[in-house]
Amino acid sequence: MPYPKLSGEEITQRGRELYENSIRSQVETAQNIGKIISINVETGEYEIGDDLIITSRKLQAKQADAPIWAGRIGFNAVYAVGGTLIRTAS
């Protein structure tokens, strides 16, 4: 198994920046709200779907060691444990 090129913090930072600065305006549409987006933070490629594992594996099929950040479109988190997801403003 290859050693990760980026730390978890770097993946999170890059993923959020990519989403906010170049991807969000393209994907945050009525039909995508609530879906999962997985982003390869090295290439900017992304997959949208209903399942985190499926979207991530699609990216890994293109690049096995892809550093992936994931989010739920239109919400502040992918999952909520013991709470509720908060809808972000569009």
Chimera marker file (.cmm) of the C-alpha trace (Angstrom):
<marker_set name="trace">
<marker id="1" x="0.000" y="0.000" z="0.000" r="1" g="1" b="0" radius="0.5"/>
<marker id="2" x="1.465" y="3.396" z="-0.982" r="1" g="1" b="0" radius="0.5"/>
<marker id="3" x="2.242" y="5.997" z="1.652" r="1" g="1" b="0" radius="0.5"/>
<marker id="4" x="-0.205" y="8.934" z="1.603" r="1" g="1" b="0" radius="0.5"/>
<marker id="5" x="1.228" y="11.970" z="-0.186" r="1" g="1" b="0" radius="0.5"/>
<marker id="6" x="-0.951" y="14.419" z="1.738" r="1" g="1" b="0" radius="0.5"/>
<marker id="7" x="-2.009" y="14.586" z="5.373" r="1" g="1" b="0" radius="0.5"/>
<marker id="8" x="-5.661" y="14.433" z="6.335" r="1" g="1" b="0" radius="0.5"/>
<marker id="9" x="-5.580" y="18.153" z="7.085" r="1" g="1" b="0" radius="0.5"/>
<marker id="10" x="-4.147" y="18.936" z="3.640" r="1" g="1" b="0" radius="0.5"/>
<marker id="11" x="-6.790" y="16.807" z="1.923" r="1" g="1" b="0" radius="0.5"/>
<marker id="12" x="-9.532" y="18.551" z="3.901" r="1" g="1" b="0" radius="0.5"/>
<marker id="13" x="-8.173" y="22.014" z="3.143" r="1" g="1" b="0" radius="0.5"/>
<marker id="14" x="-7.715" y="21.340" z="-0.575" r="1" g="1" b="0" radius="0.5"/>
<marker id="15" x="-11.090" y="19.628" z="-0.880" r="1" g="1" b="0" radius="0.5"/>
<marker id="16" x="-12.956" y="22.491" z="0.752" r="1" g="1" b="0" radius="0.5"/>
<marker id="17" x="-11.090" y="25.071" z="-1.332" r="1" g="1" b="0" radius="0.5"/>
<marker id="18" x="-11.770" y="23.228" z="-4.585" r="1" g="1" b="0" radius="0.5"/>
<marker id="19" x="-15.435" y="22.805" z="-3.708" r="1" g="1" b="0" radius="0.5"/>
<marker id="20" x="-15.992" y="26.406" z="-2.636" r="1" g="1" b="0" radius="0.5"/>
<marker id="21" x="-13.874" y="28.111" z="-5.322" r="1" g="1" b="0" radius="0.5"/>
<marker id="22" x="-14.547" y="26.124" z="-8.474" r="1" g="1" b="0" radius="0.5"/>
<marker id="23" x="-16.991" y="23.241" z="-8.083" r="1" g="1" b="0" radius="0.5"/>
<marker id="24" x="-19.853" y="24.417" z="-5.867" r="1" g="1" b="0" radius="0.5"/>
<marker id="25" x="-21.379" y="26.810" z="-8.402" r="1" g="1" b="0" radius="0.5"/>
<marker id="26" x="-21.529" y="23.995" z="-10.974" r="1" g="1" b="0" radius="0.5"/>
<marker id="27" x="-22.995" y="21.234" z="-8.802" r="1" g="1" b="0" radius="0.5"/>
<marker id="28" x="-25.166" y="22.849" z="-6.141" r="1" g="1" b="0" radius="0.5"/>
<marker id="29" x="-28.403" y="22.495" z="-8.093" r="1" g="1" b="0" radius="0.5"/>
<marker id="30" x="-31.854" y="21.394" z="-6.974" r="1" g="1" b="0" radius="0.5"/>
<marker id="31" x="-31.348" y="17.862" z="-8.335" r="1" g="1" b="0" radius="0.5"/>
<marker id="32" x="-27.987" y="17.467" z="-6.526" r="1" g="1" b="0" radius="0.5"/>
<marker id="33" x="-28.858" y="18.842" z="-3.063" r="1" g="1" b="0" radius="0.5"/>
<marker id="34" x="-28.256" y="16.080" z="-0.525" r="1" g="1" b="0" radius="0.5"/>
<marker id="35" x="-26.101" y="13.940" z="-2.823" r="1" g="1" b="0" radius="0.5"/>
<marker id="36" x="-22.509" y="12.977" z="-2.062" r="1" g="1" b="0" radius="0.5"/>
<marker id="37" x="-19.602" y="14.553" z="-3.927" r="1" g="1" b="0" radius="0.5"/>
<marker id="38" x="-16.157" y="12.965" z="-3.817" r="1" g="1" b="0" radius="0.5"/>
<marker id="39" x="-13.258" y="15.058" z="-5.124" r="1" g="1" b="0" radius="0.5"/>
<marker id="40" x="-9.749" y="13.992" z="-6.079" r="1" g="1" b="0" radius="0.5"/>
<marker id="41" x="-7.874" y="16.924" z="-4.540" r="1" g="1" b="0" radius="0.5"/>
<marker id="42" x="-4.870" y="16.453" z="-6.854" r="1" g="1" b="0" radius="0.5"/>
<marker id="43" x="-6.765" y="16.584" z="-10.148" r="1" g="1" b="0" radius="0.5"/>
<marker id="44" x="-10.027" y="18.335" z="-9.271" r="1" g="1" b="0" radius="0.5"/>
<marker id="45" x="-12.011" y="15.473" z="-10.796" r="1" g="1" b="0" radius="0.5"/>
<marker id="46" x="-15.198" y="14.643" z="-8.932" r="1" g="1" b="0" radius="0.5"/>
<marker id="47" x="-18.032" y="12.147" z="-8.825" r="1" g="1" b="0" radius="0.5"/>
<marker id="48" x="-21.572" y="12.765" z="-7.589" r="1" g="1" b="0" radius="0.5"/>
<marker id="49" x="-23.923" y="10.070" z="-6.354" r="1" g="1" b="0" radius="0.5"/>
<marker id="50" x="-25.961" y="8.693" z="-3.503" r="1" g="1" b="0" radius="0.5"/>
<marker id="51" x="-23.214" y="6.552" z="-1.944" r="1" g="1" b="0" radius="0.5"/>
<marker id="52" x="-19.856" y="7.703" z="-0.551" r="1" g="1" b="0" radius="0.5"/>
<marker id="53" x="-18.090" y="4.425" z="-1.266" r="1" g="1" b="0" radius="0.5"/>
<marker id="54" x="-19.281" y="4.255" z="-4.878" r="1" g="1" b="0" radius="0.5"/>
<marker id="55" x="-18.281" y="7.841" z="-5.685" r="1" g="1" b="0" radius="0.5"/>
<marker id="56" x="-14.865" y="7.338" z="-4.067" r="1" g="1" b="0" radius="0.5"/>
<marker id="57" x="-14.238" y="4.041" z="-5.854" r="1" g="1" b="0" radius="0.5"/>
<marker id="58" x="-15.030" y="5.628" z="-9.214" r="1" g="1" b="0" radius="0.5"/>
<marker id="59" x="-12.251" y="8.137" z="-8.573" r="1" g="1" b="0" radius="0.5"/>
<marker id="60" x="-9.905" y="5.404" z="-7.335" r="1" g="1" b="0" radius="0.5"/>
<marker id="61" x="-10.540" y="3.443" z="-10.538" r="1" g="1" b="0" radius="0.5"/>
<marker id="62" x="-8.951" y="6.360" z="-12.415" r="1" g="1" b="0" radius="0.5"/>
<marker id="63" x="-6.136" y="6.893" z="-9.872" r="1" g="1" b="0" radius="0.5"/>
<marker id="64" x="-5.617" y="4.161" z="-7.282" r="1" g="1" b="0" radius="0.5"/>
<marker id="65" x="-3.896" y="6.420" z="-4.737" r="1" g="1" b="0" radius="0.5"/>
<marker id="66" x="-6.218" y="9.402" z="-5.233" r="1" g="1" b="0" radius="0.5"/>
<marker id="67" x="-6.435" y="11.691" z="-2.191" r="1" g="1" b="0" radius="0.5"/>
<marker id="68" x="-10.212" y="12.076" z="-1.853" r="1" g="1" b="0" radius="0.5"/>
<marker id="69" x="-12.273" y="14.612" z="0.020" r="1" g="1" b="0" radius="0.5"/>
<marker id="70" x="-16.040" y="14.090" z="0.259" r="1" g="1" b="0" radius="0.5"/>
<marker id="71" x="-19.004" y="16.232" z="1.179" r="1" g="1" b="0" radius="0.5"/>
<marker id="72" x="-22.774" y="16.310" z="0.988" r="1" g="1" b="0" radius="0.5"/>
<marker id="73" x="-23.914" y="18.892" z="-1.540" r="1" g="1" b="0" radius="0.5"/>
<marker id="74" x="-25.755" y="21.742" z="0.154" r="1" g="1" b="0" radius="0.5"/>
<marker id="75" x="-24.998" y="20.575" z="3.702" r="1" g="1" b="0" radius="0.5"/>
<marker id="76" x="-22.283" y="21.130" z="6.283" r="1" g="1" b="0" radius="0.5"/>
<marker id="77" x="-21.320" y="17.457" z="6.672" r="1" g="1" b="0" radius="0.5"/>
<marker id="78" x="-21.635" y="14.085" z="4.975" r="1" g="1" b="0" radius="0.5"/>
<marker id="79" x="-23.268" y="12.419" z="7.984" r="1" g="1" b="0" radius="0.5"/>
<marker id="80" x="-24.658" y="13.579" z="11.325" r="1" g="1" b="0" radius="0.5"/>
<marker id="81" x="-24.140" y="11.419" z="14.396" r="1" g="1" b="0" radius="0.5"/>
<marker id="82" x="-26.411" y="12.342" z="17.293" r="1" g="1" b="0" radius="0.5"/>
<marker id="83" x="-27.536" y="15.525" z="15.566" r="1" g="1" b="0" radius="0.5"/>
<marker id="84" x="-28.837" y="16.888" z="12.320" r="1" g="1" b="0" radius="0.5"/>
<marker id="85" x="-27.246" y="18.030" z="9.107" r="1" g="1" b="0" radius="0.5"/>
<marker id="86" x="-27.362" y="21.782" z="8.640" r="1" g="1" b="0" radius="0.5"/>
<marker id="87" x="-28.288" y="23.122" z="5.211" r="1" g="1" b="0" radius="0.5"/>
<marker id="88" x="-25.761" y="25.634" z="3.914" r="1" g="1" b="0" radius="0.5"/>
<marker id="89" x="-26.817" y="28.729" z="2.043" r="1" g="1" b="0" radius="0.5"/>
<marker id="90" x="-26.446" y="28.567" z="-1.717" r="1" g="1" b="0" radius="0.5"/>
<link id1="1" id2="2" r="1" g="1" b="0" radius="0.2"/>
<link id1="2" id2="3" r="1" g="1" b="0" radius="0.2"/>
<link id1="3" id2="4" r="1" g="1" b="0" radius="0.2"/>
<link id1="4" id2="5" r="1" g="1" b="0" radius="0.2"/>
<link id1="5" id2="6" r="1" g="1" b="0" radius="0.2"/>
<link id1="6" id2="7" r="1" g="1" b="0" radius="0.2"/>
<link id1="7" id2="8" r="1" g="1" b="0" radius="0.2"/>
<link id1="8" id2="9" r="1" g="1" b="0" radius="0.2"/>
<link id1="9" id2="10" r="1" g="1" b="0" radius="0.2"/>
<link id1="10" id2="11" r="1" g="1" b="0" radius="0.2"/>
<link id1="11" id2="12" r="1" g="1" b="0" radius="0.2"/>
<link id1="12" id2="13" r="1" g="1" b="0" radius="0.2"/>
<link id1="13" id2="14" r="1" g="1" b="0" radius="0.2"/>
<link id1="14" id2="15" r="1" g="1" b="0" radius="0.2"/>
<link id1="15" id2="16" r="1" g="1" b="0" radius="0.2"/>
<link id1="16" id2="17" r="1" g="1" b="0" radius="0.2"/>
<link id1="17" id2="18" r="1" g="1" b="0" radius="0.2"/>
<link id1="18" id2="19" r="1" g="1" b="0" radius="0.2"/>
<link id1="19" id2="20" r="1" g="1" b="0" radius="0.2"/>
<link id1="20" id2="21" r="1" g="1" b="0" radius="0.2"/>
<link id1="21" id2="22" r="1" g="1" b="0" radius="0.2"/>
<link id1="22" id2="23" r="1" g="1" b="0" radius="0.2"/>
<link id1="23" id2="24" r="1" g="1" b="0" radius="0.2"/>
<link id1="24" id2="25" r="1" g="1" b="0" radius="0.2"/>
<link id1="25" id2="26" r="1" g="1" b="0" radius="0.2"/>
<link id1="26" id2="27" r="1" g="1" b="0" radius="0.2"/>
<link id1="27" id2="28" r="1" g="1" b="0" radius="0.2"/>
<link id1="28" id2="29" r="1" g="1" b="0" radius="0.2"/>
<link id1="29" id2="30" r="1" g="1" b="0" radius="0.2"/>
<link id1="30" id2="31" r="1" g="1" b="0" radius="0.2"/>
<link id1="31" id2="32" r="1" g="1" b="0" radius="0.2"/>
<link id1="32" id2="33" r="1" g="1" b="0" radius="0.2"/>
<link id1="33" id2="34" r="1" g="1" b="0" radius="0.2"/>
<link id1="34" id2="35" r="1" g="1" b="0" radius="0.2"/>
<link id1="35" id2="36" r="1" g="1" b="0" radius="0.2"/>
<link id1="36" id2="37" r="1" g="1" b="0" radius="0.2"/>
<link id1="37" id2="38" r="1" g="1" b="0" radius="0.2"/>
<link id1="38" id2="39" r="1" g="1" b="0" radius="0.2"/>
<link id1="39" id2="40" r="1" g="1" b="0" radius="0.2"/>
<link id1="40" id2="41" r="1" g="1" b="0" radius="0.2"/>
<link id1="41" id2="42" r="1" g="1" b="0" radius="0.2"/>
<link id1="42" id2="43" r="1" g="1" b="0" radius="0.2"/>
<link id1="43" id2="44" r="1" g="1" b="0" radius="0.2"/>
<link id1="44" id2="45" r="1" g="1" b="0" radius="0.2"/>
<link id1="45" id2="46" r="1" g="1" b="0" radius="0.2"/>
<link id1="46" id2="47" r="1" g="1" b="0" radius="0.2"/>
<link id1="47" id2="48" r="1" g="1" b="0" radius="0.2"/>
<link id1="48" id2="49" r="1" g="1" b="0" radius="0.2"/>
<link id1="49" id2="50" r="1" g="1" b="0" radius="0.2"/>
<link id1="50" id2="51" r="1" g="1" b="0" radius="0.2"/>
<link id1="51" id2="52" r="1" g="1" b="0" radius="0.2"/>
<link id1="52" id2="53" r="1" g="1" b="0" radius="0.2"/>
<link id1="53" id2="54" r="1" g="1" b="0" radius="0.2"/>
<link id1="54" id2="55" r="1" g="1" b="0" radius="0.2"/>
<link id1="55" id2="56" r="1" g="1" b="0" radius="0.2"/>
<link id1="56" id2="57" r="1" g="1" b="0" radius="0.2"/>
<link id1="57" id2="58" r="1" g="1" b="0" radius="0.2"/>
<link id1="58" id2="59" r="1" g="1" b="0" radius="0.2"/>
<link id1="59" id2="60" r="1" g="1" b="0" radius="0.2"/>
<link id1="60" id2="61" r="1" g="1" b="0" radius="0.2"/>
<link id1="61" id2="62" r="1" g="1" b="0" radius="0.2"/>
<link id1="62" id2="63" r="1" g="1" b="0" radius="0.2"/>
<link id1="63" id2="64" r="1" g="1" b="0" radius="0.2"/>
<link id1="64" id2="65" r="1" g="1" b="0" radius="0.2"/>
<link id1="65" id2="66" r="1" g="1" b="0" radius="0.2"/>
<link id1="66" id2="67" r="1" g="1" b="0" radius="0.2"/>
<link id1="67" id2="68" r="1" g="1" b="0" radius="0.2"/>
<link id1="68" id2="69" r="1" g="1" b="0" radius="0.2"/>
<link id1="69" id2="70" r="1" g="1" b="0" radius="0.2"/>
<link id1="70" id2="71" r="1" g="1" b="0" radius="0.2"/>
<link id1="71" id2="72" r="1" g="1" b="0" radius="0.2"/>
<link id1="72" id2="73" r="1" g="1" b="0" radius="0.2"/>
<link id1="73" id2="74" r="1" g="1" b="0" radius="0.2"/>
<link id1="74" id2="75" r="1" g="1" b="0" radius="0.2"/>
<link id1="75" id2="76" r="1" g="1" b="0" radius="0.2"/>
<link id1="76" id2="77" r="1" g="1" b="0" radius="0.2"/>
<link id1="77" id2="78" r="1" g="1" b="0" radius="0.2"/>
<link id1="78" id2="79" r="1" g="1" b="0" radius="0.2"/>
<link id1="79" id2="80" r="1" g="1" b="0" radius="0.2"/>
<link id1="80" id2="81" r="1" g="1" b="0" radius="0.2"/>
<link id1="81" id2="82" r="1" g="1" b="0" radius="0.2"/>
<link id1="82" id2="83" r="1" g="1" b="0" radius="0.2"/>
<link id1="83" id2="84" r="1" g="1" b="0" radius="0.2"/>
<link id1="84" id2="85" r="1" g="1" b="0" radius="0.2"/>
<link id1="85" id2="86" r="1" g="1" b="0" radius="0.2"/>
<link id1="86" id2="87" r="1" g="1" b="0" radius="0.2"/>
<link id1="87" id2="88" r="1" g="1" b="0" radius="0.2"/>
<link id1="88" id2="89" r="1" g="1" b="0" radius="0.2"/>
<link id1="89" id2="90" r="1" g="1" b="0" radius="0.2"/>
</marker_set>
